[in-house]
């Protein structure tokens, strides 16, 4: 199954929040993400489009 993967910056832009907020949501488990192997100190994530849509639909229902 192929799924579109978005960067933290792309998700932050769509949700109109800071990159740090998206990273916090991933660490808290509020936003499902794929953890990429990384060389830098900062963890690299990719968020599935379906996970973003799920967050958007649940916030729209509130």
Secondary structure, DSSP 4 states (H G I P E B T S, - for coil): ----EEEHHHHHHHHTS-HHHHHHHHHHTSS-EEEEP-SSSSPEEEEEHHHHHHHHHHHHH-
